[in-house]
Structures are given as C-alpha cells and as structure tokens.
Amino acid sequence: MIVTPAVREYLDATRSPADPLLAEMQAHGARERIPILDAQSGALLHVLARAIGARRVVEVGTAIGVSTLHLARALPPDGELVSFEIDPARRDAAQRYLERDGLEAARIDLRLQDARAGLAELAGPFDLAFLDGVKAEYENYLRLVVPLLRPGGLVAVDNVLMSGTVAENRSDGHWSDEQIATARAFNERLLAHPELVATITPVGDGIALAAKR
Ligand SMILES: C[S@@+](CC[C@H](N)C(=O)[O-])C[C@H]1O[C@@H](n2cnc3c(N)ncnc32)[C@H](O)[C@@H]1O
C-alpha cells in the first residue's frame, strides 16, 4: 500500500456508485490471481481519457479487460481502442465482459498478439497509450509507443512504484530487487525523456503520466 490506510479507506468510501460488471471482473481477477487495475487507477485513466478528448487509445496488457473497460467507456461513439494480450483465455474473458457492457468488437479491438510486434504494425496518431504488460519490457513498449502518439498525447504506465518498494529500493518478497532496479531505471529515463513531459503519481501501484511535447 502506497498511501496511508486512512487515505485508502477514504478513497474507497468516496468512490462512485457500485458497478456490478466491474465488481464481477475484480472478483474474477482476485479468484484467479490476475493482476488488474484497482478502482482509483481505473477512474484516473477514465478521467484523463475524457479530459484530453481521447478518440484513439492503445493498451499493452488487456488481461480480463478491467483497464480496457475504464478506457473504452471514456471514448466517444466513433472512438477506437486497440489492446494487446498474449494469454488467449484472458483475452476471451475480456471480450465477453466488454460485450456485456455494450462495447462493440468493431471499435474495441482486442488483439491476441505480443505487443512488441503489434505496436510496430500500428499506424498513429493515438491520443492515449496505457502500458501494463511485463514490467521488464516497459522500455521497449515506450520506444514503440512514443512515435504513435500525437503531440499532447498521453502515455500512462502502471506499477511504477511497485507497492512502494521502488521508493524504498528494497524487495518486499513480491517485487524482486531486479524488478525494482529496472523500474527505477525506467522511471529515471521516462522523467528525462526528451520527447515527453512526465510525472509519477502515487495512485494505485504508482502510475506514471507523460505527455508528448
Ligand atoms: C498486469 S496485467 C494487465 C492488467 C490490465 N491492464 C488491467 O489493469 O486490467 C498484464 C498482462 O499483460 C500480458 N502481457 C505480458 N506480456 C505481453 C506482451 N508482450 N504483449 C501483450 N500482452 C502481454 C499478460 O499476459 C497479462 O495478462
């Protein structure tokens, strides 16, 4: 937990009304130990997508579609989202959940493909990119995503604080020393990236936000 228990309880208590579909997805994630976005992080992505008037969104790491749903719900009727996932069962589950929310497959393109290959095939511009695949691959995803963003477009990156271990610079048994070192190096490069203006927020597990210059 990055914020204090009191802050967490307050944020949970003041959250928007119950969302049965998201609650079912959260239960699915917990049951199968699938790491998915928490409600605060999802709300942040949703608000940001709306704030920048995002029409085209790309995501790395669909899992069962929690972050995809938060982002897709922020899009206008002619908006589109491309999301990459390498696990077929997760991708299929995401497809079913999104269909139940009325999101058409024609607009929400869930690709069963390694993002490193998939991103290289995409044509920009995109308004927003969300990176949430393998943490050790963040550098590669970022390298492929930055050229796809429009000026003023946003890239959001999840788990950049790894339960706070990235700040403490020591393993908690879940995040390894190697993962923490990789995350610290990634954060440094993101914050100094010449094409981006970036900041790190302590929302969820740490979300980095960077706007393309
Ligand atoms: C943390 S989960 C994504 C959670 C999801 N974004 C959410 O918040 O609901 C990371 C996912 O990325 C997928 N993944 C890992 N490497 C990938 C790659 N190279 N391309 C696409 N997906 C990948 C994993 O199978 C896993 O389901």
The ligand as a Tripos MOL2 file, in Angstrom:
@<TRIPOS>MOLECULE
LIG
   27    29     1     0     0
SMALL
NO_CHARGES

@<TRIPOS>ATOM
      1 C1         -0.9520   -6.5550  -15.2320 C.3       1 LIG1
      2 S1         -1.7620   -7.4890  -16.4240 S.3       1 LIG1
      3 C2         -2.7670   -6.3180  -17.2550 C.3       1 LIG1
      4 C3         -3.8950   -5.8310  -16.4230 C.3       1 LIG1
      5 C4         -4.8820   -4.9620  -17.1500 C.3       1 LIG1
      6 N1         -4.2190   -3.8680  -17.8470 N.3       1 LIG1
      7 C5         -5.8620   -4.3770  -16.1660 C.2       1 LIG1
      8 O1         -5.4930   -3.4450  -15.4720 O.co2     1 LIG1
      9 O2         -6.9630   -4.8620  -16.0750 O.co2     1 LIG1
     10 C6         -0.5130   -7.7410  -17.6440 C.3       1 LIG1
     11 C7         -0.9840   -8.5500  -18.8230 C.3       1 LIG1
     12 O3         -0.0530   -8.3520  -19.8770 O.3       1 LIG1
     13 C8          0.0170   -9.5400  -20.6150 C.3       1 LIG1
     14 N2          1.2700   -9.5000  -21.3850 N.ar      1 LIG1
     15 C9          2.5070   -9.8220  -20.9720 C.ar      1 LIG1
     16 N3          3.4070   -9.6190  -21.9360 N.ar      1 LIG1
     17 C10         2.7200   -9.1430  -23.0080 C.ar      1 LIG1
     18 C11         3.1060   -8.7500  -24.3040 C.ar      1 LIG1
     19 N4          4.3860   -8.7890  -24.7040 N.pl3     1 LIG1
     20 N5          2.1440   -8.3300  -25.1440 N.ar      1 LIG1
     21 C12         0.8580   -8.2740  -24.7490 C.ar      1 LIG1
     22 N6          0.4250   -8.6240  -23.5090 N.ar      1 LIG1
     23 C13         1.3500   -9.0550  -22.6490 C.ar      1 LIG1
     24 C14        -0.0720  -10.6360  -19.5560 C.3       1 LIG1
     25 O4         -0.4960  -11.8650  -20.1140 O.3       1 LIG1
     26 C15        -1.0500  -10.0370  -18.5490 C.3       1 LIG1
     27 O5         -2.3580  -10.5180  -18.7560 O.3       1 LIG1
@<TRIPOS>BOND
     1     1     2 1
     2     2     3 1
     3     2    10 1
     4     3     4 1
     5     4     5 1
     6     5     6 1
     7     5     7 1
     8     7     8 2
     9     7     9 1
    10    10    11 1
    11    11    12 1
    12    11    26 1
    13    12    13 1
    14    13    14 1
    15    13    24 1
    16    14    15 ar
    17    14    23 ar
    18    15    16 ar
    19    16    17 ar
    20    17    18 ar
    21    17    23 ar
    22    18    19 1
    23    18    20 ar
    24    20    21 ar
    25    21    22 ar
    26    22    23 ar
    27    24    25 1
    28    24    26 1
    29    26    27 1
@<TRIPOS>SUBSTRUCTURE
     1 LIG1         1 GROUP 0 **** ****
